[in-house]
Amino acid sequence: MPKQKIKVVISDLDGTLLNSDHTISAYTKSVFQELHKQNYLIIVATGRHHIDAMAIIDSLDFPIYLVTSNGARIHSPQKELLYSLDMNGDSVKSVLALDIDPEITTVLFRETVWQTSKTNKKLNAFQKDLAYPPQVVNFAELEDFNAIKIFFTHEDHQKLVDLKEKILETHSDEFSHAFSLPICLEFMDKSVDKSAAISRILEKEGYTFAEAVSFGDGFNDEKMLDAAGIGLIMGNAPQSLKNKLPHLKVISTNNEDGVARYLSLNLENIGTKFKEINA
């Protein structure tokens, strides 16, 4: 790793910085606090809503750039909204009017609440304190369809693939999409992507992707992983993502503190402090 060139650390949250309990381990926190002290630019880029994500990254105890909803929102380290882009409400309405399998949980990410077709305990488990609360609604009776993101989840990946194709038949010019997990399908405005949002931050701060190391585990991380000077795929990522980016290194899993351990072993001035822990 060209230690002297890396000045930016970019990480996804779920399946990457967070363990399977959806928390940041004490070890990972200590490594990232050291990165902050060493003046690395740190960016967290997630599919989560900003209210939800802020509650998580606050546990790091230092200010941080935050890209949320796959790039539809950017917040500064001082939590100032720097960029915002919502989906077209009429287009969202037309998607929800499709014949969607009722077994699929449908969610609209709104500014202060997420509206869902039904209670999904597995989905709720992603939040420890429900800072961003769910609201069960009948989408057929909804009047306002402005949204940050449409999210679908089901245990059968193929059901989501079929739904993706159905939506793209009429909306491919308006929406971008990504599988953040095989069981999670997300649609955003066409111009929204984590890498585009990160580029805005890098330009503002005077850096380039060539000076960045990035970590991710989902297809919504694909462009940012490929754009970074060093892109690293989590060991727990789907094999299909590893196959699609065969030129990128696969590191240990999120439950093994893969991000923090890689950084402490490879970044200059970070490794010394954590040498005994990594041994």
C-alpha positions in Angstrom: 0.0 0.0 0.0 1.5 3.4 -1.0 1.2 4.8 2.6 2.2 8.3 1.8 -0.5 8.8 -0.9 -3.5 7.8 1.2 -5.1 10.8 2.8 -8.8 9.9 2.7 -10.7 6.9 4.3 -14.1 6.1 2.9 -16.4 3.4 4.4 -19.8 2.0 4.0 -21.7 1.3 7.3 -23.8 -1.9 7.2 -21.7 -5.0 6.6 -18.6 -2.9 6.6 -17.9 -0.5 9.5 -20.8 -2.1 11.5 -20.7 -5.6 12.8 -23.7 -8.0 12.6 -25.2 -6.3 15.7 -25.3 -3.1 13.6 -22.8 -1.4 16.0 -19.3 0.0 15.8 -16.9 -2.1 17.9 -14.7 -0.5 20.5 -11.6 -1.5 18.5 -12.9 0.0 15.3 -13.8 3.2 17.2 -10.3 3.5 18.6 -8.7 3.1 15.2 -11.0 5.7 13.6 -10.3 8.1 16.5 -6.6 7.8 15.8 -7.2 8.4 12.1 -9.0 11.6 13.0 -6.1 12.7 15.2 -3.8 12.0 12.3 -5.9 14.4 10.1 -7.1 11.8 7.6 -10.3 13.0 5.8 -13.0 10.4 6.8 -16.2 9.9 4.9 -19.0 7.5 5.8 -21.2 6.6 2.8 -24.3 4.6 3.4 -27.7 3.7 2.1 -29.2 4.6 5.5 -31.2 7.8 6.0 -29.2 10.6 7.6 -31.1 10.7 10.9 -30.5 7.0 11.3 -26.8 7.2 10.3 -26.0 10.2 12.4 -27.2 8.4 15.5 -24.6 5.7 14.7 -21.6 7.8 13.7 -22.1 10.0 16.8 -20.6 7.1 18.7 -17.2 7.8 17.1 -17.1 11.0 19.1 -15.6 13.2 16.4 -17.2 15.2 13.5 -17.4 13.4 10.1 -18.6 13.8 6.6 -21.7 11.8 5.9 -23.2 10.6 2.6 -26.6 9.0 3.1 -29.4 7.5 1.1 -26.7 6.3 -1.4 -25.8 9.9 -2.2 -29.1 11.7 -2.1 -27.9 13.7 1.0 -24.5 15.0 2.1 -23.9 16.4 5.6 -20.8 18.3 6.7 -18.9 17.3 9.9 -20.9 20.0 11.6 -24.1 18.3 10.4 -24.9 21.1 7.9 -26.9 19.9 4.8 -24.6 20.4 1.8 -26.5 18.5 -0.9 -30.0 17.2 -1.3 -31.9 15.5 -4.1 -35.3 13.8 -3.9 -37.1 11.6 -6.4 -39.9 12.9 -8.6 -43.1 12.4 -6.7 -45.2 11.5 -9.7 -42.7 8.8 -10.7 -42.7 7.4 -7.2 -46.5 7.2 -7.3 -46.4 5.3 -10.6 -44.0 2.8 -9.2 -46.1 2.1 -6.1 -49.1 1.7 -8.4 -47.5 -1.4 -10.0 -48.6 -4.9 -9.0 -46.0 -5.4 -6.3 -45.9 -8.8 -4.6 -47.5 -8.2 -1.1 -44.8 -10.4 0.5 -42.3 -7.7 -0.4 -41.8 -4.9 2.2 -42.0 -1.5 0.4 -40.5 1.5 2.1 -40.4 5.2 1.2 -37.5 7.2 2.8 -39.0 10.6 3.8 -37.2 13.5 5.5 -38.3 12.7 9.1 -40.0 9.3 8.8 -39.9 6.1 6.8 -43.2 4.9 5.5 -43.6 1.2 5.1 -46.2 -1.2 3.7 -45.9 -3.4 6.8 -44.0 -3.9 10.0 -40.7 -5.8 9.3 -38.9 -6.8 12.5 -35.7 -7.7 10.6 -35.7 -4.2 9.1 -36.4 -2.6 12.5 -33.4 -4.4 14.0 -31.0 -2.3 11.8 -31.8 0.6 14.2 -30.9 0.3 17.9 -33.0 3.3 19.1 -35.3 3.9 16.1 -34.1 7.5 15.8 -35.6 7.4 12.3 -39.1 5.9 13.1 -41.2 3.7 10.8 -44.8 4.5 9.9 -47.0 1.8 8.5 -49.2 3.3 5.7 -51.5 2.2 2.9 -49.7 3.6 -0.2 -52.9 3.5 -2.2 -54.2 6.2 0.1 -51.1 8.4 0.2 -51.3 11.8 -1.3 -47.7 13.1 -1.1 -45.1 10.9 -2.9 -42.0 13.0 -2.6 -39.3 10.7 -1.3 -35.5 10.4 -1.0 -35.4 6.7 -1.9 -37.7 3.7 -2.5 -36.6 0.6 -0.7 -37.8 -3.0 -1.2 -36.8 -6.1 0.8 -37.6 -9.8 0.6 -35.7 -12.9 1.5 -36.0 -14.2 -2.0 -33.5 -12.3 -4.2 -35.2 -13.4 -7.4 -38.4 -11.7 -6.4 -36.5 -8.5 -6.1 -34.7 -9.0 -9.4 -38.1 -9.5 -11.1 -39.4 -6.3 -9.5 -36.3 -4.4 -10.6 -36.9 -5.4 -14.2 -40.6 -4.4 -14.0 -39.8 -1.0 -12.6 -36.9 -0.4 -15.1 -39.3 -1.2 -18.1 -40.8 2.3 -17.6 -38.4 4.2 -15.3 -34.9 3.4 -16.5 -34.4 7.0 -17.6 -35.4 8.4 -14.2 -34.0 6.1 -11.6 -30.7 4.5 -10.6 -30.9 1.3 -8.6 -28.7 -0.9 -6.4 -28.8 -4.0 -4.3 -27.2 -2.9 -1.0 -27.7 -6.5 0.1 -29.1 -9.4 -2.0 -32.4 -9.0 0.0 -32.5 -5.2 -0.3 -33.3 -3.3 -3.6 -33.1 0.4 -3.7 -34.2 3.1 -6.2 -33.0 6.7 -6.2 -32.9 9.6 -8.7 -30.8 8.8 -11.7 -28.0 11.1 -10.7 -27.7 9.8 -7.2 -24.7 7.5 -6.4 -22.3 7.3 -3.5 -19.3 8.0 -5.7 -20.9 11.2 -7.1 -21.6 12.5 -3.6 -18.1 11.6 -2.5 -16.6 13.4 -5.5 -18.3 16.6 -4.3 -16.7 16.2 -0.8 -13.3 15.4 -2.3 -13.4 18.5 -4.5 -14.5 20.7 -1.7 -11.6 19.4 0.5 -9.0 19.5 -2.3 -8.4 15.7 -2.6 -9.0 13.1 -5.4 -10.2 9.5 -5.4 -6.6 8.5 -6.1 -5.7 9.6 -2.6 -8.5 7.5 -1.0 -9.0 4.0 0.3 -12.6 2.8 0.3 -14.4 -0.2 1.9 -17.7 -1.7 1.1 -19.8 -4.9 0.8 -22.7 -4.1 -1.5 -23.5 -3.2 -5.1 -24.3 0.3 -4.0 -20.6 0.6 -3.1 -19.4 -0.6 -6.5 -18.5 2.7 -8.1 -16.8 4.2 -5.0 -14.7 1.0 -4.6 -13.7 1.1 -8.3 -12.9 4.8 -8.2 -10.7 4.8 -5.1 -7.0 4.6 -5.3 -7.4 1.5 -3.2 -10.8 -0.2 -3.1 -11.3 -3.1 -0.6 -14.2 -5.5 -0.6 -15.4 -7.0 2.7 -15.0 -10.8 3.2 -18.7 -11.0 4.0 -19.7 -9.3 0.7 -21.8 -11.3 -1.8 -19.6 -13.5 -4.1 -21.3 -11.8 -7.1 -19.7 -8.5 -6.1 -16.3 -10.1 -5.6 -16.7 -11.6 -9.1 -17.7 -8.3 -10.6 -14.6 -6.5 -9.2 -12.0 -9.3 -9.4 -9.1 -6.7 -9.5 -9.9 -5.5 -6.0 -8.6 -7.1 -2.8 -10.9 -8.9 -0.4 -10.2 -8.3 3.3 -11.6 -9.9 6.4 -15.2 -9.6 7.5 -17.1 -6.9 9.3 -17.4 -9.1 12.4 -13.6 -9.4 12.4 -13.2 -5.6 12.3 -11.9 -6.0 8.8 -11.8 -2.2 8.0 -10.0 -1.2 11.2 -7.6 -4.0 11.1 -6.6 -3.3 7.5 -6.1 0.4 8.3 -4.1 -0.2 11.5 -1.8 -2.6 9.6 -1.3 -0.5 6.5 -1.6 3.2 7.2 1.5 5.1 8.2 1.5 6.3 11.8 -1.6 4.2 12.7 -0.1 0.8 12.9 2.4 1.4 15.7 -0.4 2.2 18.1 -2.3 -1.0 17.4 0.6 -3.4 16.7 0.0 -5.4 19.8 -3.7 -5.7 19.3 -3.2 -7.0 15.7 -0.5 -9.5 16.7 
